[in-house]
Amino acid sequence: MYINKAFVYGNLTRDPEVKSLPSGQMVANFSVATNRVWKDKEGRKQESVEYHNIVMFGRQAELVNQYLKKGSSVYIEGRLQTRSWDGQDGNKRYRTEIVADTMQFGPRGGASGYTGGNTGGDTQDAPEDTQGNSPDTIEYPEEDINPDDIPF
């Protein structure tokens, strides 16, 4: 059994680019930045950033185009894929990207706009529950979490 699965939660580094394939299917390309914070041997806080190329197809690409922009938070699940092509200088080029299967919008600043939702596969508007909350909305804890308190 083989597994090719990627999970990424971060912020968009640029506005999504959406195009239509010859078949009429939409495709969105964007990049997500994730960061890692740790303390070095001397106890100084260190941070590094990784950039992930994301590709989405179909209805999800349309949702990305409609709701996400540079700086938006998003959670992506998908598979890794590496493409190759010959550059104009004759050298072989490679690009590794995550082909997204599902996504979930992160929290959004301000009172307006879309507040979240899981968009796996064919997406339909989620019905509201009896208390008026969308079942896909993320509820975050009120208290601040100190990364130093996490045991791992």
The 8 nearest C-alpha neighbors of each residue, nearest first, counted from 0:
[[1, 2, 3, 4, 78, 79, 5, 77],
 [2, 0, 3, 4, 78, 79, 5, 80],
 [3, 1, 4, 0, 78, 5, 79, 77],
 [2, 4, 78, 79, 1, 5, 77, 80],
 [5, 3, 78, 77, 2, 79, 6, 76],
 [4, 6, 77, 78, 76, 7, 79, 3],
 [7, 5, 76, 75, 77, 4, 8, 74],
 [6, 8, 75, 74, 9, 5, 76, 33],
 [9, 7, 74, 73, 75, 33, 6, 10],
 [10, 8, 33, 32, 72, 31, 73, 7],
 [9, 11, 72, 70, 31, 71, 32, 73],
 [10, 12, 31, 69, 70, 71, 13, 30],
 [11, 13, 69, 30, 31, 70, 32, 10],
 [14, 12, 69, 11, 15, 30, 29, 68],
 [13, 15, 68, 69, 16, 29, 11, 12],
 [16, 14, 29, 28, 64, 27, 17, 13],
 [15, 17, 28, 27, 29, 14, 18, 64],
 [18, 16, 27, 26, 15, 28, 64, 25],
 [19, 17, 26, 25, 27, 20, 16, 24],
 [18, 20, 25, 23, 24, 26, 21, 17],
 [19, 21, 23, 22, 24, 25, 18, 26],
 [22, 20, 23, 19, 24, 25, 18, 26],
 [21, 23, 20, 24, 19, 25, 57, 26],
 [24, 22, 20, 21, 19, 25, 57, 18],
 [23, 25, 20, 57, 22, 19, 26, 56],
 [24, 26, 19, 57, 56, 18, 60, 20],
 [27, 25, 56, 18, 60, 17, 55, 19],
 [28, 26, 17, 60, 55, 16, 54, 15],
 [29, 27, 54, 16, 15, 53, 17, 55],
 [30, 28, 15, 53, 52, 16, 13, 27],
 [29, 31, 52, 51, 12, 11, 53, 50],
 [30, 32, 11, 51, 10, 9, 50, 12],
 [33, 31, 50, 9, 10, 49, 12, 51],
 [34, 32, 9, 49, 48, 50, 31, 8],
 [35, 33, 48, 47, 49, 36, 32, 46],
 [34, 36, 47, 46, 48, 37, 33, 45],
 [35, 37, 46, 45, 34, 47, 44, 38],
 [38, 36, 45, 44, 46, 39, 35, 43],
 [37, 39, 44, 42, 43, 45, 40, 36],
 [38, 40, 42, 41, 43, 37, 44, 45],
 [41, 39, 42, 38, 43, 44, 37, 45],
 [40, 42, 39, 43, 38, 44, 45, 37],
 [43, 41, 38, 39, 40, 44, 37, 45],
 [44, 42, 38, 39, 41, 45, 40, 37],
 [43, 45, 38, 37, 42, 39, 46, 36],
 [46, 44, 37, 36, 38, 43, 39, 47],
 [47, 45, 36, 35, 37, 34, 44, 48],
 [48, 46, 35, 34, 36, 49, 45, 33],
 [47, 49, 34, 33, 35, 32, 50, 46],
 [48, 50, 33, 32, 34, 51, 47, 31],
 [49, 51, 32, 31, 33, 30, 48, 52],
 [52, 50, 31, 30, 53, 32, 96, 49],
 [51, 53, 30, 96, 29, 97, 31, 50],
 [52, 54, 97, 29, 96, 30, 28, 98],
 [53, 55, 28, 98, 27, 99, 97, 29],
 [56, 54, 27, 60, 99, 26, 98, 59],
 [55, 57, 26, 60, 25, 59, 27, 58],
 [58, 56, 25, 60, 59, 24, 26, 61],
 [57, 59, 61, 60, 62, 56, 122, 121],
 [58, 60, 62, 61, 57, 56, 63, 55],
 [61, 59, 27, 56, 63, 55, 58, 57],
 [60, 62, 58, 64, 59, 63, 65, 57],
 [63, 61, 65, 59, 64, 60, 66, 58],
 [64, 62, 60, 67, 61, 65, 66, 59],
 [63, 65, 61, 62, 66, 67, 15, 60],
 [64, 66, 62, 63, 61, 67, 68, 60],
 [67, 65, 63, 64, 62, 113, 68, 112],
 [68, 66, 63, 71, 64, 65, 69, 14],
 [69, 67, 14, 71, 70, 15, 13, 11],
 [68, 70, 13, 14, 11, 12, 71, 67],
 [69, 71, 11, 10, 12, 68, 72, 13],
 [72, 70, 10, 11, 68, 69, 67, 73],
 [73, 71, 10, 105, 9, 104, 70, 106],
 [72, 74, 104, 105, 8, 9, 103, 10],
 [75, 73, 8, 103, 102, 7, 104, 9],
 [76, 74, 102, 7, 6, 101, 8, 99],
 [77, 75, 6, 101, 99, 5, 100, 102],
 [76, 78, 99, 100, 5, 98, 4, 97],
 [77, 79, 4, 98, 97, 3, 5, 80],
 [80, 78, 97, 96, 98, 3, 5, 4],
 [79, 81, 96, 95, 97, 78, 82, 98],
 [82, 80, 95, 94, 96, 93, 83, 79],
 [81, 83, 94, 93, 95, 80, 84, 96],
 [84, 82, 93, 92, 94, 81, 91, 85],
 [85, 83, 92, 91, 86, 93, 82, 90],
 [84, 86, 91, 90, 89, 92, 87, 83],
 [85, 87, 89, 88, 90, 91, 92, 84],
 [86, 88, 89, 85, 90, 91, 84, 92],
 [87, 89, 86, 90, 85, 91, 92, 84],
 [90, 88, 86, 87, 85, 91, 92, 84],
 [91, 89, 86, 88, 85, 92, 87, 84],
 [90, 92, 85, 84, 86, 89, 83, 93],
 [93, 91, 84, 83, 85, 86, 90, 94],
 [94, 92, 83, 82, 81, 84, 95, 91],
 [93, 95, 82, 81, 96, 83, 92, 80],
 [96, 94, 81, 80, 82, 93, 79, 52],
 [97, 95, 52, 80, 53, 79, 81, 98],
 [96, 98, 79, 53, 78, 99, 77, 52],
 [99, 97, 54, 77, 78, 53, 55, 96],
 [100, 98, 77, 55, 76, 101, 97, 54],
 [99, 101, 77, 76, 119, 98, 120, 102],
 [102, 100, 119, 76, 99, 118, 75, 77],
 [103, 101, 75, 74, 118, 117, 76, 119],
 [102, 104, 117, 74, 116, 73, 118, 105],
 [103, 105, 73, 115, 116, 72, 74, 102],
 [104, 106, 72, 73, 115, 107, 103, 74],
 [107, 105, 114, 72, 108, 115, 104, 137],
 [106, 108, 114, 105, 109, 71, 72, 113],
 [109, 107, 106, 110, 111, 112, 114, 71],
 [110, 108, 111, 107, 112, 106, 114, 113],
 [109, 111, 108, 112, 107, 114, 113, 106],
 [112, 110, 109, 113, 108, 114, 107, 66],
 [113, 111, 114, 110, 107, 66, 109, 108],
 [112, 114, 115, 66, 111, 107, 104, 116],
 [115, 113, 107, 106, 112, 136, 116, 104],
 [116, 114, 104, 136, 113, 105, 103, 106],
 [115, 117, 135, 103, 136, 104, 118, 114],
 [116, 118, 103, 135, 102, 119, 115, 104],
 [119, 117, 102, 122, 101, 103, 116, 120],
 [118, 120, 101, 117, 122, 121, 100, 102],
 [121, 119, 122, 118, 101, 100, 59, 58],
 [122, 120, 119, 123, 58, 118, 59, 57],
 [121, 123, 118, 120, 119, 124, 58, 59],
 [124, 122, 125, 121, 118, 126, 120, 119],
 [123, 125, 126, 122, 116, 127, 118, 133],
 [126, 124, 123, 127, 133, 134, 135, 116],
 [127, 125, 124, 128, 133, 134, 132, 123],
 [126, 128, 133, 131, 132, 125, 134, 129],
 [127, 129, 131, 130, 132, 133, 126, 134],
 [128, 130, 131, 127, 132, 133, 126, 134],
 [131, 129, 128, 132, 127, 133, 134, 126],
 [132, 130, 128, 127, 129, 133, 126, 134],
 [133, 131, 127, 130, 128, 134, 136, 129],
 [132, 134, 127, 135, 136, 128, 131, 126],
 [135, 133, 136, 132, 127, 128, 125, 126],
 [136, 134, 116, 133, 117, 137, 115, 125],
 [137, 135, 115, 133, 134, 116, 138, 114],
 [136, 138, 139, 135, 115, 106, 105, 116],
 [139, 137, 136, 140, 141, 106, 135, 115],
 [138, 140, 137, 141, 142, 106, 136, 143],
 [141, 139, 142, 138, 143, 144, 137, 106],
 [140, 142, 139, 143, 138, 144, 137, 145],
 [143, 141, 140, 144, 139, 145, 138, 146],
 [142, 144, 145, 141, 140, 146, 139, 148],
 [145, 143, 146, 142, 148, 149, 147, 140],
 [144, 146, 147, 148, 143, 149, 142, 150],
 [147, 145, 148, 149, 144, 36, 150, 37],
 [146, 148, 145, 149, 150, 144, 151, 37],
 [149, 147, 146, 145, 150, 144, 151, 143],
 [148, 150, 146, 147, 151, 145, 144, 37],
 [151, 149, 148, 147, 146, 145, 144, 37],
 [150, 149, 148, 147, 146, 37, 36, 38]]
